[in-house]
Amino acid sequence: MKNLFRNYFSSLPWGMRLFLLIFVLGFPVALIGLRTHLFDLYGWLALTPALVWKGQVWRVVSYAFLLPISPLDWLISLFWLATLVSVLGRNWSARGFWAYCLLGALAGGLFISLLKPGMSCGVAGEGAMIFALLAAWDWLYRNERLILLGIGEISVRQAAILITIINSLILFFCSGWFLMLAMWCGGLAGWLWLRIRAKLFLGKTPQQIRSERMARLEL
C-alpha cells in the first residue's frame, strides 16, 4: 500500500503534487491550529463576504483550499480530488491546471460575495473546484467507458453526472440551496472556459478535440 501511494504521487507532475499536498496537509494543520488555539486558518482564509468587501480579496479563492472540519469530508474530498487529478493531470501543464482550478474557485467565491455581500460567517470547501474538474472530465473523456463499483460499466459522462448529483445532494442537505448554486458556478465557469478555449484559441469543436485524443490513444 505504501508503494502504491508513492508510485501514484511520483507519477504526477509537480504542480498536481503540490495541489494534492495542500489538501492532504491542510485539514490536519487547520485542525491542530484550532485545537491548540495557536492559529486559525479558517479565520484567515475562509470566504467571508463582509471581509472581502473590506479588502481581503484573497478569500474569494482561498476558501476552496480549506475543508469543513470533518475527517469524513476530508477523506471523501481527497478521494475525488486524487481520482480527478490523476486523470486530468495528463491534459494540462501545471500552470494550466492551477489556473483552471482557481477559475472554478473564483466563480463560486464571486457568486457568494456578490449576492450576499454582508454575510459575516465563513464558507470553506472545495466544491466549486470539484464541479469544475468534473466538467473537464466530461469534456475530455465523455464517451469512454469505465467500471463503477456497485453499478457496472458506464460512460464517463454518466459517471460525471452521477457524481455531480451525489455532491449536489450532499451540499443541499448539509449547506443549503444557496451554497449548492454557488459551487455549481465553479462547474459552469470551467465548462464555459473549455468551450471558449476550444472555439477561439484552438479553432476546433469539442468533437474534433475528442476525436484527435482518441486517435492518439489508438496509435
KAFEN-V52644 format. One record per run of one state. SS is the DSSP state (hx for helix, st for strand, lp for the rest). FROM is the first residue (numbers start at 1). TO is the last residue. Records with the same first field share a line. If there is no record, write none. Layout:
SS = FROM-TO, FROM-TO
This chain:
lp = 1-1, 12-13, 37-40, 46-46, 48-48, 53-58, 66-70, 89-93, 116-122, 124-126, 142-144, 149-151, 176-176, 202-205, 219-219
hx = 2-11, 14-36, 41-45, 49-52, 59-65, 71-88, 94-115, 127-141, 156-175, 177-201, 206-218
st = 47-47, 123-123, 145-148, 152-155
